[in-house]
Amino acid sequence: MRPEEIAARLAPLPDSILVGLSGGADSVALLRILCCLSGKRIAAVHVNHGLRGEASDGDEAFCRILCESLGVDLTVERLSLALGTGEGPARDARYAAFRRAMDVTGCEALALAHHRGDQAETVLTHLLRGAGLRGLCGMEAETELYGMRIVRPLLGRTRGELRECLRGIGQDWREDATNEETGFLRNRVRLEVLPVMRGVSPEAERHIAQTAELLREDLRTLEALTADFLDRNAGEDWLWLPPLRRLPTGLQRRALRTWWARKAQDGPDERSLSAEQTEELMRTALGPEGGCCNLPGGLRAFRERHCLHLKAGTETSASPVYPLDGSAGVVLSGCRLVRTESGAGDRVSLTVPAALLPSLTVRTPRRGDTILPPHSGHRRPLEDYFRQREVDRSFRARVPLICMGKTVLHAAGLGRGEGGTATDHPDTTDTVTFTWEGSMPWTLKEEQHGS
């Protein structure tokens, strides 16, 4: 099959594509195939790792000649990696080079030449390392990684088909001698494991790739269920525990991992928790109040009464102070304060005499704050009030307040205090009502249901 025939059968691709060109058969085939697409801007990037001496320089020279012959702009990135650099650091350096080339060329996507054999190797390698469902799904035809859109147009093709395509047009390629070294797990899988599997089942690679696709469909379903659960029962740094406990164990693990990843921002070295880290997070979430554990990304999980909380070591509780007179529209802790015609209940609304507005502020709690709950007859520290209202400790510093000095007149979602409201001044006719809108997770209680 010729390059143009394969190109005609590819799924739709972006208008501008940067090809990762090593000089090997697979990437050369990808470049020749994509060059057959009409209306596409094709560029290439070659990463010279410098680890194979003259052979590395020979790969670079080959790629320069090939791209010049095809009229393709080539970006060359030279790395200075030490001998013995591990697969992980080398991969990170390579993708960083790809990202720089993406920025230089302005291409929409990076195209990589992974094929069906690579997919089978990936799945088997992950299986041998004890991967979960995501690892057993292998590589996706399109994904976001290292801040780039990555496409793999040849995942449905075999290694043999690509080489046959090149031979048919008289196109040569470079061979990397390190691909025959069995010191790397992936090489051993390709050179030793897959040949045995093909001896048992000639279609082994196709069947493995097919299984990966079926698992990917299951994963998409589980991810959708997990996202829906978290959207209803979690924020960036808190997760409501009663609904979590009602989930099947498998979904509990997935919800916790996904919740952590949202906060950790999915860094390149921390795409998922290990099995051991996941189990530690599970024990913390489902264990007794007061438990905690350290997690990647500089995060720490705390089990409190109603929620599991996720904190970074650099977080601070300082917040600005706003004058109430101009605070309509201010946002604190995800809640917006708006002026309304009437109140929506003492827990979210407060009506104050207009004359008091210049002396009132909007902020989060500070040391020394007190509140006089209605009909209680005595003032108490705000911390005691939070404790009596069963507010998780991690939420207390973020509850939005309307205050008169150190006196709290209203705590969003929890209620008002006496001393400055229209109720305390019955002769006042000129009043203003403020209402908090938005999520107030510090009001969640064990007996509530929302899962």
JOZI-V883616 format. One record per pair of residues at least 24 apart in sequence whose C-alpha atoms are under 10 Angstrom apart, sorted by the first residue. I is the first residue (numbers start at 1). J is the second residue. Records with the same first field share a line. If there is no record, write none. Layout:
I=J / J
//
This chain:
1=161 / 162 / 164 / 165 / 166 / 167 / 168 / 169
2=32 / 33 / 161 / 162 / 164 / 165 / 166 / 167 / 168 / 169
3=29 / 30 / 31 / 32 / 33 / 34 / 35 / 36 / 37 / 162 / 165 / 166 / 168 / 169
4=32 / 33 / 34 / 35 / 36 / 37 / 165
5=33 / 36 / 165
6=30 / 33 / 34 / 36 / 153 / 154 / 157 / 161 / 162 / 165
7=32 / 33 / 34 / 35 / 36 / 37 / 38 / 153 / 154
8=33 / 34 / 36 / 37
9=153
10=34 / 37 / 153 / 154 / 156
11=141 / 153 / 154
12=153
13=37 / 40 / 108 / 109 / 111 / 142 / 151 / 152 / 153
14=40 / 41 / 107 / 108 / 109 / 110 / 111 / 149 / 151
15=39 / 40 / 41 / 42 / 107 / 108 / 109
16=40 / 41 / 42 / 43 / 105 / 106 / 107 / 108 / 109 / 110
17=41 / 42 / 43 / 44 / 102 / 105 / 106 / 107 / 108 / 109 / 110 / 111 / 150 / 151
18=42 / 43 / 44 / 45 / 73 / 74 / 75 / 98 / 101 / 102 / 105 / 106 / 107 / 108 / 109 / 110 / 111 / 112 / 150 / 151
19=43 / 44 / 45 / 46 / 74 / 98 / 102 / 107 / 109 / 110 / 111 / 112 / 113 / 151
20=44 / 45 / 46 / 47 / 75 / 94 / 95 / 98 / 101 / 110 / 111 / 112 / 113
21=45 / 46 / 47 / 59 / 60 / 63 / 67 / 74 / 75 / 76 / 111 / 112 / 113
22=46 / 47 / 48 / 56 / 59 / 60 / 62 / 63 / 112 / 113 / 173 / 174 / 175 / 176
23=56 / 58 / 59 / 60 / 61 / 62 / 63 / 64 / 66 / 172 / 173 / 174 / 175 / 176
24=59 / 62 / 63 / 113 / 172 / 173 / 174 / 175 / 176
25=113 / 159 / 162 / 163 / 164 / 165 / 166 / 171 / 172 / 173 / 174 / 175 / 176
26=112 / 113 / 114 / 115 / 154 / 158 / 159 / 160 / 161 / 162 / 163 / 166 / 173 / 174
27=111 / 112 / 113 / 114 / 154 / 162 / 173
28=63 / 66 / 67 / 113 / 162 / 163 / 166 / 171 / 172 / 173 / 174
29=113 / 154 / 161 / 162 / 163 / 164 / 165 / 166 / 171 / 172 / 173
30=111 / 112 / 113 / 114 / 152 / 153 / 154 / 162
31=66 / 67 / 70 / 72 / 111 / 112 / 113
32=66 / 67 / 70 / 165 / 166 / 169 / 171
33=153 / 154 / 162 / 165 / 166
34=111 / 153
35=70 / 71 / 72
41=72 / 73 / 107 / 108
42=71 / 72 / 73 / 74 / 105 / 107 / 111
43=67 / 71 / 72 / 73 / 74 / 75 / 101 / 102 / 105 / 106 / 107 / 110 / 111
44=72 / 73 / 74 / 75 / 76 / 98 / 101 / 102 / 105 / 107 / 110 / 111
45=73 / 74 / 75 / 76 / 77 / 97 / 98 / 100 / 101 / 102 / 105 / 110
46=74 / 75 / 76 / 77 / 78 / 94 / 97 / 98 / 101
47=75 / 76 / 77 / 78 / 79 / 93 / 94 / 95 / 97 / 98 / 101
48=76 / 77 / 78 / 79 / 80 / 81 / 94 / 97
49=77 / 78 / 79 / 80 / 81 / 82 / 90 / 93 / 94
50=78 / 79 / 80 / 81 / 82 / 83
51=79 / 80 / 81 / 82 / 83 / 84 / 85
52=83 / 176 / 177 / 178
55=174 / 175 / 176 / 177
56=176
58=174
59=173 / 174 / 175 / 176
62=172 / 173 / 174
63=173 / 174
66=171 / 172 / 173
73=105
74=101 / 105
75=100 / 101 / 102 / 104 / 105
76=101
77=101
86=184
87=184
88=268 / 269
89=269
92=146 / 268 / 269
95=145 / 146 / 147 / 148 / 268
96=146 / 147
98=146 / 148
99=145 / 146 / 147 / 148
102=148 / 149
103=148
107=149
108=148 / 149 / 150
109=142 / 143 / 144 / 148 / 149 / 150 / 151
110=142 / 148 / 149 / 150 / 151 / 152
111=141 / 142 / 149 / 150 / 151 / 152 / 153 / 154
112=141 / 150 / 151 / 152 / 153 / 154 / 155
113=151 / 152 / 153 / 154 / 155 / 157 / 162
114=139 / 140 / 141 / 151 / 152 / 153 / 154 / 155 / 156 / 157 / 158 / 159
115=139 / 141 / 152 / 153 / 154 / 155 / 156 / 157 / 158 / 159 / 161 / 162 / 209
116=154 / 155 / 156 / 157 / 158 / 159 / 205 / 206 / 208 / 209 / 210
117=155 / 156 / 157 / 158 / 159 / 160 / 190 / 194 / 204 / 205 / 206 / 208 / 209
118=155 / 158 / 159 / 186 / 190 / 205 / 209
119=155 / 156 / 158 / 205 / 206 / 208 / 209 / 210 / 212
120=189 / 190 / 194 / 204 / 205 / 206 / 207 / 208 / 209 / 210 / 211 / 212
121=185 / 186 / 187 / 188 / 189 / 190 / 191 / 193 / 194 / 205 / 208 / 209
122=186 / 189 / 190 / 208 / 209
123=208 / 209 / 211 / 212
124=185 / 186 / 189 / 190 / 193 / 194 / 208
125=185 / 186 / 187 / 188 / 189 / 190
126=186
128=185 / 189
129=185
130=275
131=274 / 275
132=274 / 275
133=212 / 215 / 216 / 218 / 219
134=212 / 215 / 216 / 218 / 219 / 220 / 272
135=212 / 215 / 216
136=208 / 209 / 211 / 212 / 213 / 215 / 216
137=208 / 209 / 210 / 211 / 212 / 213 / 214 / 215 / 216 / 217 / 218 / 219
138=208 / 209 / 211 / 212 / 213 / 215 / 216
139=209 / 212 / 213 / 216
140=212 / 213 / 216
145=266 / 267 / 268 / 271
146=266 / 267 / 268 / 269
147=267 / 268
155=209
156=206 / 209 / 210
157=206
158=205 / 206
222=250 / 251 / 254 / 255
223=251 / 254 / 255 / 258
225=251 / 254 / 255
226=251 / 252 / 253 / 254 / 255 / 256 / 257 / 258 / 259
227=254 / 255 / 258 / 259
228=255 / 451
229=255 / 450 / 451
230=255 / 256 / 258 / 259 / 451
232=450 / 451
233=307 / 441 / 444 / 449 / 450 / 451
234=259 / 307 / 308 / 309 / 441
235=259 / 262 / 263 / 309 / 310 / 334 / 439 / 441
236=260 / 261 / 262 / 263 / 264 / 309 / 310 / 311
237=262 / 263 / 299 / 301 / 307 / 308 / 309 / 310 / 311 / 312 / 394
238=263 / 301 / 302 / 303 / 306 / 307 / 308 / 309 / 310 / 311 / 394 / 395 / 441 / 442
239=285 / 303 / 306 / 307 / 308 / 309 / 310 / 441
240=285 / 304 / 305 / 306 / 307 / 308 / 309 / 441 / 442 / 444 / 445 / 446 / 450 / 451
241=285 / 286 / 303 / 304 / 305 / 306 / 307 / 308 / 444 / 445 / 446
242=286 / 306 / 307 / 444 / 445 / 446 / 447 / 448 / 449 / 450 / 451
243=446 / 448 / 449 / 450 / 451
244=285 / 286 / 307 / 451
245=285 / 286
246=451
247=451
249=282
252=282 / 285 / 286
253=278 / 279 / 281 / 282
254=278
256=281 / 282 / 285 / 308
257=281 / 282
259=310
260=295 / 296 / 297 / 299 / 300 / 301 / 310
261=296 / 297
263=297 / 299 / 310 / 311 / 312
264=295 / 296 / 297 / 298 / 299 / 310 / 312
265=297
266=297
267=296 / 297
269=296 / 297
270=296 / 297
271=296
272=296
281=308
284=308
285=309
302=393 / 394
303=392 / 394
304=391 / 392 / 393 / 394 / 395
305=390 / 391 / 392 / 393 / 445 / 446
306=390 / 391 / 392 / 441 / 442 / 443 / 444 / 445 / 446 / 447
307=391 / 392 / 393 / 394 / 395 / 441 / 442 / 444 / 445 / 446
308=392 / 394
309=392 / 393 / 394 / 395
310=394
311=394
316=397
317=364 / 365 / 366 / 396 / 397 / 398
318=363 / 364 / 365 / 366 / 397 / 398
319=363 / 364 / 365 / 366 / 397 / 398
320=362 / 363 / 364
321=361 / 362 / 363 / 364
322=360 / 361 / 362 / 363 / 402
323=357 / 358 / 359 / 360 / 361 / 362 / 363 / 402 / 403
324=356 / 357 / 358 / 359 / 360 / 361 / 362 / 363 / 402 / 403 / 404 / 434
325=354 / 356 / 357 / 358 / 359 / 360 / 361 / 362 / 432
326=357 / 358 / 361 / 362
327=361 / 362 / 434
328=434 / 435 / 436
329=436 / 437
330=362 / 363 / 436
331=362 / 363 / 400 / 436 / 437 / 438
332=362 / 363 / 364 / 398 / 399 / 400 / 401 / 412 / 436 / 438
333=363 / 364 / 395 / 397 / 398 / 399 / 400 / 438 / 439 / 440 / 441
334=398 / 399 / 400 / 436 / 437 / 438 / 439 / 440 / 441
335=399 / 400 / 412 / 413 / 435 / 436 / 437 / 438 / 439 / 440
336=400 / 435 / 436 / 437 / 438 / 439
337=362 / 400 / 412 / 434 / 435 / 436 / 437 / 438
338=433 / 434 / 435 / 436 / 437
339=432 / 433 / 434 / 435 / 436
340=432 / 433 / 434 / 435 / 436
341=432 / 433 / 434 / 435
342=432 / 433 / 434 / 435
343=432 / 433 / 434 / 435 / 436
344=433 / 434 / 435 / 436
345=413 / 415 / 416 / 435
346=410 / 411 / 412 / 413 / 414 / 415 / 416 / 417 / 435
347=410 / 411 / 412 / 413 / 414 / 415 / 416 / 435 / 436 / 443
348=410 / 411 / 412 / 413 / 414 / 415 / 416 / 434 / 435 / 436 / 437 / 438 / 440
349=410 / 411 / 412 / 413 / 415 / 416 / 433 / 434 / 435 / 436 / 437
350=402 / 409 / 410 / 411 / 412 / 415 / 416 / 417 / 420 / 421 / 422 / 423 / 432 / 433 / 434 / 435 / 436
351=410 / 416 / 420 / 421 / 422 / 423 / 431 / 432 / 433 / 434 / 435
352=409 / 420 / 421 / 422 / 423 / 424 / 425 / 428 / 430 / 431 / 432 / 433 / 434
353=420 / 421 / 422 / 423 / 424 / 425 / 426 / 427 / 428 / 429 / 430 / 431 / 432 / 433
354=421 / 422 / 428 / 429 / 430 / 431 / 432 / 433
355=428 / 430 / 431 / 432
356=404 / 420 / 421 / 422 / 431 / 432
357=404 / 420 / 431 / 432
358=404
359=403 / 404 / 405 / 420
360=402 / 403 / 404 / 405 / 407 / 408 / 409 / 420
361=401 / 402 / 403 / 404 / 405 / 406 / 408 / 409
362=400 / 401 / 402 / 403 / 404 / 408 / 410
363=398 / 399 / 400 / 401 / 402 / 403 / 411
364=396 / 397 / 398 / 399 / 400 / 401 / 402 / 403 / 411 / 412
365=396 / 397 / 398 / 399 / 400 / 401 / 402 / 403 / 406 / 408 / 411
366=397 / 398 / 406
367=397 / 406
368=406 / 407
369=403 / 404 / 405 / 406 / 407 / 408
370=403 / 405 / 406 / 407 / 408 / 409 / 417
371=403 / 406 / 407 / 408 / 409 / 410 / 411 / 416 / 417 / 418 / 419
372=407 / 408 / 409 / 410 / 416 / 417 / 418 / 419
373=408 / 409 / 410 / 415 / 416 / 417 / 418 / 419
374=415 / 416 / 417 / 418 / 419
375=417 / 418
376=417 / 418
377=418
379=407 / 417 / 418
381=407 / 408
382=406 / 407 / 408 / 411
385=414
386=411 / 414 / 442
389=414 / 415 / 442 / 443 / 445
390=442 / 443 / 444 / 445 / 446
391=441 / 442 / 443 / 444 / 445
392=441 / 442 / 443 / 444 / 445
393=442
394=442
395=440 / 441 / 442 / 443
396=442
398=442
399=440 / 441 / 442 / 443
400=436 / 440
402=434
411=436
412=436 / 437 / 438 / 440 / 442 / 443
413=437 / 438 / 439 / 440 / 441 / 442 / 443 / 444
414=440 / 442 / 443
//
